[in-house]
Structure formats: structure tokens, C-alpha cells
Amino acid sequence: MAKVDIIEQSGVIAYGKNEGKLSIVLVTSKGSKRWVVPKGHIEPYLTAKDSAEKEAFEEAGIEGVVSDVAVGFFDYIKQDQENSNVYRVSLFPMKTQRLLKDWPEANLRTRQWMTIPQAIEAVNEDKLKLLLKEFGEEMAQSCHVFDHDANSLEPVAAAIIP
């Protein structure tokens, strides 16, 4: 039996208000073009949080404020891999402040705002679906007020998840 390695990654749930509704940003993966949260390997010189922020910028052109605390993690296996490594992604909420018109991987990925129910339907991983559902419920129960639409380049007045 082959040894299974767990490879640590980090990513963001980039949230804001889009067309009056709580929404998050998803991007397509480079290979299979399925919908995913911005995520990637944790750089050896960065914390998981800082690495997640870097990935949000590179993969989705998002700038914002990242929570110090992850909301949870999910595991996945890359569909195009021959090995059986498991990737474990710690997810950090990110209050979206700016969406850049051009970003490092803009020619490799599609970026889209989705409501929580749309995002849950779009992603493949069951644990990620659950984390998004719980995140949406937590946001709905809190008193977060959005002053601007997330498609603008103006700051989004959303509270950070503690």
C-alpha cells in the first residue's frame, strides 16, 4: 500500500456584497476548470494566513483583510494526479476590499461572485460545501452591514469574522 502524504495548503473565503447579497469569490482551477476557492501551497517563509492572502491576489486578483483565525479545513485529491497525496486546505475569511481588473493568473482562471447557495452547488468537495454553508449561516446571524457593492473598487464595509 502506497504512503499517503498530506500536503498543507491555505486559502480564503473572499466575501462581500454583490448585487445586494452576501457573496463569495470562486475561481476556476487551472487544470479541470472546476470552481474552487483561491488556495495554494503554504510558502515556507509565510504563515498560513499570509500565504492565503497571497493566493487570493495571484489566483483571483482580490485584495482585502484576512482573518487571523481559519474557519476550518477541507481535504481534496488533485484529479489529474497519479499519486494519492491528500491536500489539506485551511480556510481564512477575507473581507474583500478590492477586485483588480488585472492580476497574475487572470489569463488562466475565470473569477466569479456567487451567493453562498450558488457556491455550495458549484464546488465539488463535501467538506468545503459544509464550511461554506456554516460560513453563510454565521454571517446571516451576525449584524454585518455592507455599504458598497463588491464589484466596485471601493472598500467593502464588512466585519471580519473573529
C-alpha atoms as an extended CHARMM CRD file, in Angstrom:
* protein
*
       162  EXT
         1         1  MET       CA              0.0000000000        0.0000000000        0.0000000000  PROA      1               0.0000000000
         2         2  ALA       CA              1.3850000000        3.4160000000       -1.0100000000  PROA      2               0.0000000000
         3         3  LYS       CA              2.1000000000        6.0030000000        1.6300000000  PROA      3               0.0000000000
         4         4  VAL       CA             -0.3020000000        8.9370000000        1.5380000000  PROA      4               0.0000000000
         5         5  ASP       CA              1.2400000000       12.3350000000        2.1800000000  PROA      5               0.0000000000
         6         6  ILE       CA             -0.8480000000       15.2120000000        3.4920000000  PROA      6               0.0000000000
         7         7  ILE       CA              0.2100000000       18.4670000000        1.8590000000  PROA      7               0.0000000000
         8         8  GLU       CA             -0.8060000000       21.5880000000        3.7670000000  PROA      8               0.0000000000
         9         9  GLN       CA             -2.3600000000       24.4620000000        1.8350000000  PROA      9               0.0000000000
        10        10  SER       CA             -4.2930000000       27.5800000000        2.7370000000  PROA      10              0.0000000000
        11        11  GLY       CA             -6.9900000000       29.5880000000        1.0260000000  PROA      11              0.0000000000
        12        12  VAL       CA             -9.6530000000       32.2150000000        1.5230000000  PROA      12              0.0000000000
        13        13  ILE       CA            -13.3870000000       32.5770000000        1.6070000000  PROA      13              0.0000000000
        14        14  ALA       CA            -13.3560000000       36.0190000000       -0.0210000000  PROA      14              0.0000000000
        15        15  TYR       CA            -16.6540000000       37.6200000000        0.8630000000  PROA      15              0.0000000000
        16        16  GLY       CA            -18.5090000000       40.8380000000        0.1970000000  PROA      16              0.0000000000
        17        17  LYS       CA            -21.8010000000       42.1860000000       -1.0530000000  PROA      17              0.0000000000
        18        18  ASN       CA            -22.6420000000       41.6450000000       -4.7040000000  PROA      18              0.0000000000
        19        19  GLU       CA            -25.9620000000       42.8660000000       -6.0830000000  PROA      19              0.0000000000
        20        20  GLY       CA            -27.2220000000       43.3130000000       -2.5310000000  PROA      20              0.0000000000
        21        21  LYS       CA            -26.4440000000       39.7630000000       -1.3780000000  PROA      21              0.0000000000
        22        22  LEU       CA            -23.6830000000       38.1820000000        0.6670000000  PROA      22              0.0000000000
        23        23  SER       CA            -21.4270000000       36.5730000000       -1.9100000000  PROA      23              0.0000000000
        24        24  ILE       CA            -18.0320000000       34.9230000000       -2.1840000000  PROA      24              0.0000000000
        25        25  VAL       CA            -15.4830000000       34.7930000000       -4.9780000000  PROA      25              0.0000000000
        26        26  LEU       CA            -14.7090000000       31.4830000000       -6.6480000000  PROA      26              0.0000000000
        27        27  VAL       CA            -12.1890000000       30.8460000000       -9.4110000000  PROA      27              0.0000000000
        28        28  THR       CA            -11.7440000000       28.0170000000      -11.8680000000  PROA      28              0.0000000000
        29        29  SER       CA             -8.8950000000       25.5890000000      -11.3220000000  PROA      29              0.0000000000
        30        30  LYS       CA             -6.1320000000       25.6960000000      -13.9300000000  PROA      30              0.0000000000
        31        31  GLY       CA             -6.4580000000       22.0620000000      -14.9870000000  PROA      31              0.0000000000
        32        32  SER       CA            -10.0160000000       20.8060000000      -14.7310000000  PROA      32              0.0000000000
        33        33  LYS       CA            -11.6670000000       24.2660000000      -14.7630000000  PROA      33              0.0000000000
        34        34  ARG       CA            -13.9010000000       23.3320000000      -11.8300000000  PROA      34              0.0000000000
        35        35  TRP       CA            -14.9440000000       26.0220000000       -9.3360000000  PROA      35              0.0000000000
        36        36  VAL       CA            -12.6590000000       26.3540000000       -6.3010000000  PROA      36              0.0000000000
        37        37  VAL       CA            -11.7760000000       28.8680000000       -3.5910000000  PROA      37              0.0000000000
        38        38  PRO       CA             -8.4870000000       30.7260000000       -4.1040000000  PROA      38              0.0000000000
        39        39  LYS       CA             -5.8930000000       28.4790000000       -2.4320000000  PROA      39              0.0000000000
        40        40  GLY       CA             -2.3870000000       27.1260000000       -2.7170000000  PROA      40              0.0000000000
        41        41  HSD       CA              0.7120000000       25.7850000000       -1.0390000000  PROA      41              0.0000000000
        42        42  ILE       CA              1.8710000000       27.4680000000        2.1360000000  PROA      42              0.0000000000
        43        43  GLU       CA              5.1390000000       29.1800000000        1.3120000000  PROA      43              0.0000000000
        44        44  PRO       CA              7.9320000000       28.2580000000        3.7550000000  PROA      44              0.0000000000
        45        45  TYR       CA              8.5800000000       31.9400000000        4.5140000000  PROA      45              0.0000000000
        46        46  LEU       CA              4.8860000000       32.8110000000        5.1170000000  PROA      46              0.0000000000
        47        47  THR       CA              2.2400000000       31.9450000000        7.6890000000  PROA      47              0.0000000000
        48        48  ALA       CA             -0.8440000000       30.0450000000        6.5040000000  PROA      48              0.0000000000
        49        49  LYS       CA             -2.8410000000       33.2860000000        6.7200000000  PROA      49              0.0000000000
        50        50  ASP       CA             -0.2980000000       35.3000000000        4.7210000000  PROA      50              0.0000000000
        51        51  SER       CA              0.0030000000       32.5300000000        2.1440000000  PROA      51              0.0000000000
        52        52  ALA       CA             -3.7990000000       32.5050000000        1.7570000000  PROA      52              0.0000000000
        53        53  GLU       CA             -3.7680000000       36.2640000000        1.1710000000  PROA      53              0.0000000000
        54        54  LYS       CA             -1.0200000000       35.8430000000       -1.4540000000  PROA      54              0.0000000000
        55        55  GLU       CA             -3.0380000000       33.1460000000       -3.2470000000  PROA      55              0.0000000000
        56        56  ALA       CA             -6.1620000000       35.3330000000       -3.2620000000  PROA      56              0.0000000000
        57        57  PHE       CA             -4.1720000000       38.0390000000       -5.0380000000  PROA      57              0.0000000000
        58        58  GLU       CA             -2.4340000000       35.7150000000       -7.5100000000  PROA      58              0.0000000000
        59        59  GLU       CA             -5.3790000000       33.4670000000       -8.3980000000  PROA      59              0.0000000000
        60        60  ALA       CA             -8.2980000000       35.8900000000       -8.1690000000  PROA      60              0.0000000000
        61        61  GLY       CA             -6.9860000000       39.4630000000       -8.0440000000  PROA      61              0.0000000000
        62        62  ILE       CA             -8.5280000000       40.0320000000       -4.6230000000  PROA      62              0.0000000000
        63        63  GLU       CA             -7.2280000000       42.4370000000       -2.0170000000  PROA      63              0.0000000000
        64        64  GLY       CA             -8.7360000000       42.5790000000        1.4410000000  PROA      64              0.0000000000
        65        65  VAL       CA             -8.4000000000       41.8710000000        5.1180000000  PROA      65              0.0000000000
        66        66  VAL       CA             -7.8080000000       38.2620000000        6.1320000000  PROA      66              0.0000000000
        67        67  SER       CA             -8.9690000000       36.9390000000        9.4940000000  PROA      67              0.0000000000
        68        68  ASP       CA             -6.2860000000       35.6860000000       11.8820000000  PROA      68              0.0000000000
        69        69  VAL       CA             -8.3230000000       32.5270000000       12.5050000000  PROA      69              0.0000000000
        70        70  ALA       CA             -9.2000000000       29.8200000000        9.9830000000  PROA      70              0.0000000000
        71        71  VAL       CA            -12.8450000000       28.7140000000        9.8770000000  PROA      71              0.0000000000
        72        72  GLY       CA            -11.8370000000       25.1200000000        9.2130000000  PROA      72              0.0000000000
        73        73  PHE       CA            -10.2250000000       22.9300000000        6.5890000000  PROA      73              0.0000000000
        74        74  PHE       CA            -11.1450000000       20.5500000000        3.8060000000  PROA      74              0.0000000000
        75        75  ASP       CA             -9.2170000000       17.7980000000        2.0270000000  PROA      75              0.0000000000
        76        76  TYR       CA             -9.0300000000       17.0030000000       -1.6690000000  PROA      76              0.0000000000
        77        77  ILE       CA             -7.0310000000       14.8980000000       -4.1080000000  PROA      77              0.0000000000
        78        78  LYS       CA             -5.9850000000       16.5360000000       -7.3620000000  PROA      78              0.0000000000
        79        79  GLN       CA             -7.9530000000       14.9620000000      -10.1830000000  PROA      79              0.0000000000
        80        80  ASP       CA             -5.0490000000       14.9480000000      -12.6290000000  PROA      80              0.0000000000
        81        81  GLN       CA             -2.5250000000       13.3340000000      -10.2820000000  PROA      81              0.0000000000
        82        82  GLU       CA             -1.2790000000        9.7870000000      -10.4010000000  PROA      82              0.0000000000
        83        83  ASN       CA             -0.2050000000        9.7510000000       -6.7460000000  PROA      83              0.0000000000
        84        84  SER       CA             -2.5570000000        9.6290000000       -3.8010000000  PROA      84              0.0000000000
        85        85  ASN       CA             -1.4280000000       12.7260000000       -1.9420000000  PROA      85              0.0000000000
        86        86  VAL       CA             -4.0950000000       14.4840000000        0.0600000000  PROA      86              0.0000000000
        87        87  TYR       CA             -4.1740000000       18.2740000000        0.0510000000  PROA      87              0.0000000000
        88        88  ARG       CA             -5.4800000000       19.8230000000        3.2760000000  PROA      88              0.0000000000
        89        89  VAL       CA             -6.6650000000       23.4190000000        2.8600000000  PROA      89              0.0000000000
        90        90  SER       CA             -7.1170000000       25.7080000000        5.8850000000  PROA      90              0.0000000000
        91        91  LEU       CA             -9.6580000000       28.4200000000        5.0020000000  PROA      91              0.0000000000
        92        92  PHE       CA             -9.4950000000       32.0000000000        6.2430000000  PROA      92              0.0000000000
        93        93  PRO       CA            -12.3300000000       34.5070000000        5.8270000000  PROA      93              0.0000000000
        94        94  MET       CA            -11.2500000000       37.5320000000        3.7750000000  PROA      94              0.0000000000
        95        95  LYS       CA            -13.2020000000       40.7700000000        3.7420000000  PROA      95              0.0000000000
        96        96  THR       CA            -12.9280000000       41.8210000000        0.1010000000  PROA      96              0.0000000000
        97        97  GLN       CA            -11.8490000000       45.4180000000       -0.3540000000  PROA      97              0.0000000000
        98        98  ARG       CA            -10.7480000000       45.4760000000       -3.9980000000  PROA      98              0.0000000000
        99        99  LEU       CA            -11.1310000000       43.3330000000       -7.1030000000  PROA      99              0.0000000000
       100       100  LEU       CA             -8.3240000000       44.0330000000       -9.5300000000  PROA      100             0.0000000000
       101       101  LYS       CA             -9.0640000000       44.2440000000      -13.2430000000  PROA      101             0.0000000000
       102       102  ASP       CA             -5.7570000000       42.5360000000      -13.9800000000  PROA      102             0.0000000000
       103       103  TRP       CA             -3.9410000000       40.0060000000      -11.7920000000  PROA      103             0.0000000000
       104       104  PRO       CA             -1.1680000000       37.4040000000      -12.1860000000  PROA      104             0.0000000000
       105       105  GLU       CA             -3.3720000000       34.4280000000      -13.1870000000  PROA      105             0.0000000000
       106       106  ALA       CA             -6.1390000000       36.3470000000      -14.9760000000  PROA      106             0.0000000000
       107       107  ASN       CA             -5.3760000000       34.5600000000      -18.2650000000  PROA      107             0.0000000000
       108       108  LEU       CA             -5.5130000000       31.1170000000      -16.5640000000  PROA      108             0.0000000000
       109       109  ARG       CA             -8.6870000000       31.3700000000      -14.4640000000  PROA      109             0.0000000000
       110       110  THR       CA            -12.2170000000       32.7040000000      -14.5020000000  PROA      110             0.0000000000
       111       111  ARG       CA            -13.3180000000       34.6550000000      -11.4270000000  PROA      111             0.0000000000
       112       112  GLN       CA            -16.9520000000       34.9230000000      -10.3660000000  PROA      112             0.0000000000
       113       113  TRP       CA            -19.0210000000       36.2290000000       -7.4650000000  PROA      113             0.0000000000
       114       114  MET       CA            -21.5300000000       33.6530000000       -6.2330000000  PROA      114             0.0000000000
       115       115  THR       CA            -24.0800000000       33.6540000000       -3.4590000000  PROA      115             0.0000000000
       116       116  ILE       CA            -23.4320000000       31.0590000000       -0.7590000000  PROA      116             0.0000000000
       117       117  PRO       CA            -26.0610000000       28.6410000000       -2.1870000000  PROA      117             0.0000000000
       118       118  GLN       CA            -24.5870000000       29.0430000000       -5.6950000000  PROA      118             0.0000000000
       119       119  ALA       CA            -21.0540000000       28.4300000000       -4.3800000000  PROA      119             0.0000000000
       120       120  ILE       CA            -22.1580000000       25.3410000000       -2.4450000000  PROA      120             0.0000000000
       121       121  GLU       CA            -23.6630000000       23.9690000000       -5.6550000000  PROA      121             0.0000000000
       122       122  ALA       CA            -20.5810000000       24.8560000000       -7.7230000000  PROA      122             0.0000000000
       123       123  VAL       CA            -17.7950000000       23.2790000000       -5.6350000000  PROA      123             0.0000000000
       124       124  ASN       CA            -17.1110000000       19.5330000000       -5.5740000000  PROA      124             0.0000000000
       125       125  GLU       CA            -15.7370000000       18.7950000000       -2.1080000000  PROA      125             0.0000000000
       126       126  ASP       CA            -18.3640000000       17.8550000000        0.5050000000  PROA      126             0.0000000000
       127       127  LYS       CA            -16.3940000000       19.3260000000        3.4290000000  PROA      127             0.0000000000
       128       128  LEU       CA            -15.9380000000       22.6050000000        1.5250000000  PROA      128             0.0000000000
       129       129  LYS       CA            -19.6920000000       22.6820000000        0.8640000000  PROA      129             0.0000000000
       130       130  LEU       CA            -20.2750000000       22.2940000000        4.6170000000  PROA      130             0.0000000000
       131       131  LEU       CA            -17.7460000000       25.0190000000        5.5040000000  PROA      131             0.0000000000
       132       132  LEU       CA            -19.4030000000       27.4270000000        3.0560000000  PROA      132             0.0000000000
       133       133  LYS       CA            -22.8460000000       26.6090000000        4.4780000000  PROA      133             0.0000000000
       134       134  GLU       CA            -21.6330000000       27.2170000000        8.0510000000  PROA      134             0.0000000000
       135       135  PHE       CA            -19.8900000000       30.4390000000        6.9810000000  PROA      135             0.0000000000
       136       136  GLY       CA            -23.0930000000       31.7040000000        5.3550000000  PROA      136             0.0000000000
       137       137  GLU       CA            -25.1350000000       30.8390000000        8.4520000000  PROA      137             0.0000000000
       138       138  GLU       CA            -22.6340000000       32.6150000000       10.7240000000  PROA      138             0.0000000000
       139       139  MET       CA            -22.7090000000       35.7170000000        8.5390000000  PROA      139             0.0000000000
       140       140  ALA       CA            -26.5270000000       35.6860000000        8.4210000000  PROA      140             0.0000000000
       141       141  GLN       CA            -26.7440000000       35.5110000000       12.2350000000  PROA      141             0.0000000000
       142       142  SER       CA            -24.3560000000       38.3980000000       12.7550000000  PROA      142             0.0000000000
       143       143  CYS       CA            -25.0120000000       42.0750000000       12.2000000000  PROA      143             0.0000000000
       144       144  HSD       CA            -22.6730000000       42.6380000000        9.2670000000  PROA      144             0.0000000000
       145       145  VAL       CA            -23.5610000000       45.7170000000        7.2380000000  PROA      145             0.0000000000
       146       146  PHE       CA            -22.2460000000       46.2780000000        3.7250000000  PROA      146             0.0000000000
       147       147  ASP       CA            -22.0160000000       49.8680000000        2.4860000000  PROA      147             0.0000000000
       148       148  HSD       CA            -20.6800000000       49.2340000000       -1.0070000000  PROA      148             0.0000000000
       149       149  ASP       CA            -21.0960000000       46.6980000000       -3.7350000000  PROA      149             0.0000000000
       150       150  ALA       CA            -18.1430000000       44.3090000000       -4.0280000000  PROA      150             0.0000000000
       151       151  ASN       CA            -17.8110000000       44.8370000000       -7.7750000000  PROA      151             0.0000000000
       152       152  SER       CA            -16.6930000000       48.3940000000       -7.1850000000  PROA      152             0.0000000000
       153       153  LEU       CA            -13.1350000000       49.1820000000       -6.2070000000  PROA      153             0.0000000000
       154       154  GLU       CA            -14.3830000000       50.9910000000       -3.1100000000  PROA      154             0.0000000000
       155       155  PRO       CA            -13.8510000000       49.4500000000        0.3240000000  PROA      155             0.0000000000
       156       156  VAL       CA            -16.4410000000       46.9370000000        1.4540000000  PROA      156             0.0000000000
       157       157  ALA       CA            -17.6540000000       47.7310000000        4.9690000000  PROA      157             0.0000000000
       158       158  ALA       CA            -17.9470000000       44.1880000000        6.2730000000  PROA      158             0.0000000000
       159       159  ALA       CA            -16.8610000000       42.9780000000        9.6600000000  PROA      159             0.0000000000
       160       160  ILE       CA            -14.1200000000       40.3810000000        9.9800000000  PROA      160             0.0000000000
       161       161  ILE       CA            -15.0730000000       37.0140000000       11.3890000000  PROA      161             0.0000000000
       162       162  PRO       CA            -13.3830000000       36.7210000000       14.7880000000  PROA      162             0.0000000000
